[in-house]
Amino acid sequence: MPHRLPNPTLKSDLPDAETVTAVRHWTDKLFSFRVTRPKSLRFRSGEFVMIGLLGDNGKPLLRAYSIASPNWDEELEFYSIKVPDGPLTSRLQHIQAGEQIILRPKPVGTLVLDALLPGKRLWFLATGTGIAPFASLMRDPDTYYRYDQVIMMHTCRTKAELDYGRQLVASLKDDPLIGEMVAGHLRYYPTTTRETSDHMGRITDNLTSGKVFADLGLPAMGRADDRAMVCGSLAFNHDVKAVLEGFGLREGANSEPLEYVVEKAFVGDGI
């Protein structure tokens, strides 16, 4: 997932180059790619790093991207939108296996397990490419050690835009590392807003109406048992925060774990 950071500062030293190992185009607006992992990179599932390409002026053009692969993976995976006039993604969408990108191996982010108090249920709430950090966390064994149930709510406009998350979730049952952990513990609730599908509506509406709780046979959210992570646009994050606080949850951080956390970076339309 790409994020726009406020006035990112680029140092004079050029970040290391990493090699693209695979690219997949999911729709005309969404693609994922994998790159080699720097030997020095250590990260917590859910964090993001700065990646990019050299600009026309020879200087690095970098943006923050959530790492979609888990922290044990030998490669790094990223999931991105395509912006036709975006200074970075207009070029990044054309990368191919064997080519190189720039990667600054300094991971940061708020969507990490340590930023939440212990609980019984963990909710991942995402729109669009906001599923990327949760793609990492859903493949991390520690997620299932800490929580009895994990609920992945993902909303997009169309069914095709859900395919990345849908195929990832479907593959987890056969994962040799976490397949047995996922069974019976991971619940997936995809919805669309513009195309008819099995489940429809915005995440905020499905939470406030109680529909998602009824559909999944779960109790309404509460501070005692539920924890949540939120990743999407600024407007989405703001709206979901209000809903979560209506259930009594409080926003936490790495320095002060509480009941929910929100990614501080945000999806940029002009990347």
Backbone torsions as a table, in degrees:
resi	resn	phi	psi	omega
1	MET	NA	126.4	177.7
2	PRO	-83.4	144.8	177.3
3	HIS	-126.4	152.8	169.3
4	ARG	-104.5	127.8	178.2
5	LEU	-103.5	147.6	179.3
6	PRO	-69.5	113.2	174.9
7	ASN	48.1	61.4	179.9
8	PRO	-61.9	139.3	-178.9
9	THR	-97.2	124.7	178.1
10	LEU	-99.7	128.5	177.0
11	LYS	-79.6	165.7	-176.5
12	SER	-72.3	-25.7	179.9
13	ASP	-79.1	140.0	-176.6
14	LEU	-82.0	127.4	177.6
15	PRO	-61.4	159.6	-179.1
16	ASP	-63.9	148.5	175.0
17	ALA	-91.5	140.0	176.5
18	GLU	-124.2	152.4	-173.5
19	THR	-95.5	133.0	176.3
20	VAL	-72.0	129.6	-179.2
21	THR	-106.6	-22.2	-179.4
22	ALA	-163.1	148.7	177.2
23	VAL	-138.2	137.8	175.6
24	ARG	-137.0	129.1	178.1
25	HIS	-98.6	116.8	-176.2
26	TRP	-86.7	-40.7	174.6
27	THR	-144.3	-176.8	178.0
28	ASP	-72.6	-4.6	-179.8
29	LYS	-123.1	-2.5	-174.9
30	LEU	-135.3	138.2	175.4
31	PHE	-151.0	158.2	176.0
32	SER	-127.6	156.4	178.3
33	PHE	-152.3	154.8	178.7
34	ARG	-119.1	146.2	179.9
35	VAL	-136.3	162.8	175.3
36	THR	-63.8	153.0	-177.2
37	ARG	-103.5	128.2	176.5
38	PRO	-59.5	138.0	-178.4
39	LYS	-61.0	-28.2	-176.5
40	SER	-84.3	-9.0	-172.8
41	LEU	-78.7	121.2	170.8
42	ARG	-123.5	131.0	-178.2
43	PHE	-146.3	159.3	173.3
44	ARG	-93.6	136.6	178.7
45	SER	-53.6	131.8	-177.7
46	GLY	106.7	-11.0	-178.5
47	GLU	-86.0	170.7	177.2
48	PHE	-129.3	162.9	178.9
49	VAL	-132.8	165.2	176.0
50	MET	-88.2	127.0	175.6
51	ILE	-134.7	164.6	178.2
52	GLY	170.9	-157.6	-177.6
53	LEU	-135.6	167.5	173.6
54	LEU	-76.0	133.4	177.9
55	GLY	-78.2	175.2	-179.9
56	ASP	-61.8	-24.7	179.9
57	ASN	-87.9	4.8	178.7
58	GLY	84.5	0.0	178.6
59	LYS	-98.9	150.6	-179.0
60	PRO	-64.2	133.3	172.3
61	LEU	-106.3	103.3	-171.2
62	LEU	-117.9	145.9	172.2
63	ARG	-137.8	160.1	179.6
64	ALA	-86.0	129.8	178.2
65	TYR	-125.3	131.5	173.3
66	SER	-64.7	140.3	175.6
67	ILE	-82.1	118.9	-176.8
68	ALA	-87.0	-16.3	178.3
69	SER	-87.0	154.9	179.6
70	PRO	-74.7	166.4	-173.9
71	ASN	-69.1	-13.2	178.8
72	TRP	-91.7	-8.0	-175.6
73	ASP	-69.0	142.3	179.5
74	GLU	-77.6	-15.0	176.1
75	GLU	-121.7	172.3	177.3
76	LEU	-114.1	136.8	179.0
77	GLU	-116.2	142.6	177.7
78	PHE	-133.8	151.1	-178.4
79	TYR	-128.1	126.9	-168.2
80	SER	-138.1	152.1	167.4
81	ILE	-84.4	165.0	174.5
82	LYS	-114.3	122.8	177.4
83	VAL	-114.4	112.4	-173.2
84	PRO	-52.2	-39.8	-178.3
85	ASP	-104.2	9.2	-179.8
86	GLY	-68.9	135.2	-178.2
87	PRO	-60.4	-30.2	179.8
88	LEU	-101.0	-57.3	-172.0
89	THR	-69.2	-21.5	175.7
90	SER	-62.1	-25.5	177.5
91	ARG	-101.1	-38.9	-176.2
92	LEU	-63.0	-31.3	-177.8
93	GLN	-65.9	-14.1	-178.2
94	HIS	-99.9	3.6	-179.3
95	ILE	-64.2	152.3	179.9
96	GLN	-132.4	160.6	178.2
97	ALA	-56.3	136.2	-178.6
98	GLY	99.8	-20.3	177.5
99	GLU	-83.6	171.7	-175.6
100	GLN	-119.3	149.1	170.8
101	ILE	-124.0	168.1	175.9
102	ILE	-95.8	137.6	179.5
103	LEU	-138.8	125.1	175.9
104	ARG	-98.0	110.6	-172.7
105	PRO	-80.3	60.7	177.6
106	LYS	-129.8	82.9	-173.6
107	PRO	-72.5	143.2	175.4
108	VAL	-145.1	173.1	175.3
109	GLY	145.1	161.8	-177.6
110	THR	-103.3	-13.1	-176.3
111	LEU	-87.8	66.2	179.6
112	VAL	-126.4	150.2	-175.8
113	LEU	-60.8	-32.8	-177.9
114	ASP	-68.7	-12.1	180.0
115	ALA	-87.6	4.0	180.0
116	LEU	-120.9	147.0	172.1
117	LEU	-71.5	156.9	176.7
118	PRO	-58.6	147.7	179.3
119	GLY	-159.4	-173.9	-179.8
120	LYS	-100.5	-37.3	-177.0
121	ARG	-123.7	137.4	177.6
122	LEU	-118.4	122.1	-179.4
123	TRP	-102.4	126.3	171.1
124	PHE	-101.6	119.9	-175.0
125	LEU	-120.2	113.8	-172.9
126	ALA	-144.0	150.9	168.0
127	THR	-121.7	147.9	175.6
128	GLY	53.0	-133.7	-178.9
129	THR	-74.0	0.9	174.8
130	GLY	-64.0	-8.7	177.4
131	ILE	-74.5	-14.4	-173.4
132	ALA	-54.8	-52.2	179.5
133	PRO	-63.0	-28.7	179.5
134	PHE	-77.6	-25.1	171.8
135	ALA	-61.7	-33.9	175.6
136	SER	-71.8	-50.1	-176.1
137	LEU	-67.3	-33.1	178.8
138	MET	-67.5	-19.3	-179.7
139	ARG	-103.0	10.0	-179.2
140	ASP	-100.5	119.9	179.8
141	PRO	-55.5	-32.3	-177.7
142	ASP	-60.1	-30.8	177.9
143	THR	-58.6	-41.7	-176.1
144	TYR	-84.3	-21.9	172.7
145	TYR	-68.6	-34.0	-173.7
146	ARG	-87.6	-25.9	-173.1
147	TYR	-129.6	141.6	177.4
148	ASP	-71.4	-36.7	-180.0
149	GLN	-136.3	143.6	176.3
150	VAL	-125.8	125.2	-178.0
151	ILE	-116.1	118.5	179.3
152	MET	-100.6	105.1	174.4
153	MET	-99.2	121.4	-177.9
154	HIS	-134.4	125.4	-177.9
155	THR	-120.7	132.2	175.2
156	CYS	-136.6	173.2	179.4
157	ARG	-72.0	-42.8	-174.4
158	THR	-126.7	165.5	179.5
159	LYS	-65.5	-36.3	-179.8
160	ALA	-62.0	-33.2	-179.5
161	GLU	-72.6	-12.5	177.0
162	LEU	-90.4	-7.9	-170.1
163	ASP	-60.4	-39.5	-179.8
164	TYR	-57.2	-51.4	-179.5
165	GLY	-68.0	-39.6	-177.9
166	ARG	-62.2	-46.2	-179.0
167	GLN	-69.8	-35.3	178.0
168	LEU	-63.6	-48.8	-179.6
169	VAL	-61.2	-41.8	-179.8
170	ALA	-62.9	-31.7	-177.3
171	SER	-77.2	-18.2	-173.0
172	LEU	-66.5	-31.1	-178.4
173	LYS	-64.0	-22.4	179.8
174	ASP	-102.1	5.3	180.0
175	ASP	-70.7	125.0	-175.8
176	PRO	-65.7	-22.4	-178.1
177	LEU	-87.0	-44.1	-172.7
178	ILE	-122.8	5.1	-176.2
179	GLY	-52.8	-46.0	-179.2
180	GLU	-69.9	-30.6	179.0
181	MET	-69.7	-38.5	-175.8
182	VAL	-68.7	-38.9	-175.7
183	ALA	-57.0	120.2	178.3
184	GLY	81.0	-5.7	-176.9
185	HIS	-114.7	-30.0	-179.6
186	LEU	-98.1	124.4	176.2
187	ARG	-112.9	132.3	-176.4
188	TYR	-114.7	126.8	-175.6
189	TYR	-132.2	81.9	178.1
190	PRO	-84.8	142.1	176.6
191	THR	-137.0	155.4	175.2
192	THR	-117.7	158.0	-179.9
193	THR	-115.0	-17.9	-177.7
194	ARG	-120.9	-21.0	-179.0
195	GLU	-118.0	140.7	-179.3
196	THR	-64.4	132.9	178.7
197	SER	-149.8	180.0	-178.3
198	ASP	-59.9	-39.3	177.0
199	HIS	-127.9	135.0	-176.9
200	MET	-130.2	165.8	174.8
201	GLY	106.4	160.8	179.0
202	ARG	-73.8	154.9	179.4
203	ILE	-59.2	-43.0	-179.1
204	THR	-60.2	-42.4	-179.2
205	ASP	-68.3	-40.1	-179.5
206	ASN	-70.0	-25.4	175.3
207	LEU	-78.8	-50.1	-174.9
208	THR	-68.3	-32.5	178.8
209	SER	-77.4	-17.8	-176.8
210	GLY	84.1	3.4	-176.0
211	LYS	-60.9	-44.4	-177.9
212	VAL	-63.9	-36.2	178.7
213	PHE	-66.6	-41.7	179.1
214	ALA	-66.5	-43.2	-178.0
215	ASP	-64.3	-36.5	-176.4
216	LEU	-96.9	-3.6	-179.8
217	GLY	67.3	39.3	-178.3
218	LEU	-116.3	153.0	174.4
219	PRO	-72.0	158.9	176.2
220	ALA	-60.5	154.5	-179.5
221	MET	-60.3	148.1	175.7
222	GLY	-155.4	155.9	-174.9
223	ARG	-62.8	-31.1	-174.6
224	ALA	-65.7	-40.6	-170.4
225	ASP	-116.6	-21.6	-169.9
226	ASP	-104.4	140.5	175.0
227	ARG	-129.4	153.4	-175.8
228	ALA	-145.6	150.7	172.7
229	MET	-127.5	139.7	-172.6
230	VAL	-126.7	133.1	177.7
231	CYS	-149.1	117.8	178.9
232	GLY	-176.4	-154.1	178.3
233	SER	-71.2	167.1	177.7
234	LEU	-57.8	-42.8	-179.3
235	ALA	-64.9	-43.1	178.2
236	PHE	-61.5	-48.5	-179.8
237	ASN	-58.3	-42.7	-179.3
238	HIS	-63.1	-44.8	-178.2
239	ASP	-67.3	-41.4	-178.8
240	VAL	-69.1	-36.7	177.0
241	LYS	-56.8	-43.1	179.9
242	ALA	-62.6	-39.6	179.2
243	VAL	-66.4	-46.3	-179.2
244	LEU	-62.5	-40.1	179.3
245	GLU	-69.7	-26.6	173.8
246	GLY	-65.8	-25.9	175.7
247	PHE	-87.7	0.8	177.8
248	GLY	95.4	1.8	-179.6
249	LEU	-79.3	149.5	-179.3
250	ARG	-118.8	144.9	-177.4
251	GLU	-75.6	130.9	179.3
252	GLY	-111.2	-172.7	-179.7
253	ALA	-160.0	172.1	178.0
254	ASN	-55.2	-37.9	-176.3
255	SER	-83.2	-17.3	-178.5
256	GLU	-147.9	82.5	-178.5
257	PRO	-60.8	134.0	175.0
258	LEU	-139.4	-139.2	-171.6
259	GLU	-96.3	-21.7	176.5
260	TYR	-148.1	157.3	177.3
261	VAL	-135.7	152.8	-179.3
262	VAL	-128.3	138.4	177.0
263	GLU	-66.1	126.9	-175.5
264	LYS	-78.3	-29.1	172.4
265	ALA	-77.0	167.7	-177.6
266	PHE	-145.3	157.8	-179.9
267	VAL	-65.0	128.3	-179.9
268	GLY	-104.3	135.6	-178.5
269	ASP	-77.5	-16.2	-173.9
270	GLY	-114.1	24.0	-175.0
271	ILE	-73.8	NA	NA
